């Protein structure tokens, strides 16, 4: 199964670091994020990789080239304009003649997910779109008031809120990709909503393994410590 890694983002939340280096090349410990991702995919037997690149793509291509140095085969899709988190998938499907389900993941994730189990789930359930989800808890730093009109009915001091969040890892069947507008900006939440609106089989897969999205600088410290434990 092909793995499409979205590696073309601007990394605006990590500026000024990403002014000169694209986010997938930012180091976690001694290696770039994307190299760690490729290493973990290779360990699980995945070697057919497509990188969707845009911002500072020449640096990514220079570092990874055809992937042989890292034990994988890398092909590239160049976003000629900003297409969002899912807009390039329609073009990728056509360019690389993809006619079976494929994995899509963001290029800023450190995880020990067993991809084969997620793929088996997608196939067994005959899913059109399987969204990796992660349970996320967040403690509110304030007392939360429950009101009915102006009357206070209750107060909860610093409650812990719990959500299922999208983990940035998806398995998509090619038929659903055809519903993405051709060469137009389109984000993954829009694709999820589109699938639901078409009554497609859109399922969530609970990721129980370690997962970390590298969205903030402090996340890199967490990821570095985790990589040391794994190595």
N, C-alpha and C positions, 0 to 999 in steps of 0.2 A: 504494500500500500504506500502510495506517495505521501510525503509529509511536506506541506506548504508552510513555510515560516514567514510571517509578516515582519519584515526588517526594514521598512522604509520610513518609519515615523521620524518626526522632528525632535522628539525627546524634550519638549519645551519645559516639562516640570523638573528637568535635571540641568537646566542652564545655570551657570555658564559652561559647565563641563561639555555639553553637546554642541557648543558653538564650533568646536574644532574636531570633535570625534563623534561619529554616529553612535547612538545608544547601544546597539548590539556589540560594539567594540569596547565599551567601557569595561574595565577589569573587575572581576570578582576574585579577590586574592591575586593570583598570578596569571589568570587566563581571562580573556574576554567572555562576556555573557554567552554569546552565540557559540563559541567554541565548547563551552561546558554543555550547552544544549545538544550540540551535535555529538559530543562524546557519549552522553547518556542515551541518545537515540541509537547510536551504533552498538552500544552494549546490549540493547534490546533487539538487535537484528534489523534495524531500519537503516537503509543506506541510500534510498532514492529521494533526494531532497531538492525542493524548489524554493529558492529565496526570492521573495517579492521585495525589491529594493527601490529606493528613491533618493532620500536625503543622503548626500555624501556616499553614494553607491560605489564610487571608484575605490574608496578605501576598503570597503567590505570585499569587493571583488579581488583587490590586490592581496588581501590577507588570506582569503579562503580559496581563491582560484577555482579549480574544478573539483576541489574536495578530496582529491586522492591522498594528499598529505595527512588528512584526518580520517581516512578509511571509508569515505562516503563519496557518492557522486552528486555534485551540485550543479544545478542549472539555474539560470537567473531570469526573472521577469522584471523589466525596467518600467516603473511607473512614470510615464511622461508627464503626468499631472497628478495632483493629489486626488486619490480615489477613495479615501476613507479606509476603514478596517476590513471591508468586504468587497469593495468595488472592483478590485483587481481579479477577483476569483473567476468571474465570467471570462475575462480575457485569458487567464491562465488555463482554464479548462479547454478553451478552444486551441490555444497555442500548443499545448502539450498533449492534446487529444486524450484527455482524461475521461474515461467512460465507466469508472467504478468509484465507490466511495473513497474519500481521501481525508487525511487529517489536516487540520489548519490550527496553527498555534501562534501566539504572539512571540516575538523574539526577545522578550524580557522576563522569562519565567524560569525559575529554578524549581524542579520538582522531581520526586521519585515515583511519579505515576507509572503504573504498569499499563502501557499503551495497548498491549495486546488484549488485556481484559476489557478495556473500554471499547476497542474495536469489536470484540466478540459480542459485547452487549449491544452495540449498534446493529450488527448483522442479525443477531438472534431476535431482536425486537422489531426487525424490519423498519428501523427508524429512518426518517428522511434527514433529520438533523438532530444530532446528539450534542448537548452542551455540557461540558465539564463544569460542575458546580462545587463550590467549597463553602462550608459553614463558617460564618464570620460573626464574631461577637465583639460588640463595642460598648464600653461603659460611658454613659452620659455623665459629664462632670457636674451636673446640676440636679436639684430636686425637680421632678416633673409633676406638674399640677394637672389634675383631671377636673375640668369645668363642665358644668351644665348651666348654660347662660352665664350668670355672674356668680353662681354658687359653687364653691370649692367642695368637691365630693371626696377627693382623696389626694394624697401626695406620696410619691415614691422617691426616696432619696437615692440619687445616682443609680438608676436602674441599668441593668445590662440588657442591651438590645441584641437580638439575634436575627441574622439574615442568611439566605442562600445567595451567594454572589457568583457571577460568571467568572470562571477561572481562566478565560482566554484560551481554552483548548476545545476544539470542536471536531466532529466527524460529520461530513456533509456528503449526501448522495448527489450525483451530478445533475439529476433532474431538477432539484431545487435551485441549483446554481443558475439555471437558465432563466429564472425569474428575476435575477439581478439586472438592472438597467445596463445596457452596453456602454462601457467606457464613461460612466457617470459616477460621481461620488456616492458611496453607499456604505453604511456602517453595519456591523454585525447585529446590533439590536434591531435594526430595520429588517434584516434578513430573518431573524427569529420571529418578529411580528408578522412578516410576510408569510412565513411558513404556517403560523397559527391561523392567519386569515384565510389561507388556502385549504385549511383542514388537513394539513400534512401531519405526519407523525413526528412531533417535536418533543424530544425527551431530555430529561436531565440525568446526568451520571454523577453520582456522589464521589468526589475524589477524597479518599480517606488517607492517602499517603501525604508525605510532606509536600507543601506547595508554597511558593513565595513569589509574588509579583514585585518586580523591582521598579517601584514608582517614586520612591524618595531616597535621599542619600543614606538615611539610617538603615534602609533595607539592604544596602550593599554590605554594611557591617554584619548584619544578621546572616546574609548569604555566605560571606567569607568564613564566618565561624562554622556554618553548616558544612561547607566544602572541606574544611580541615577535618571535621569529624568523619566525613565519608572517605577521605583519602587515606 
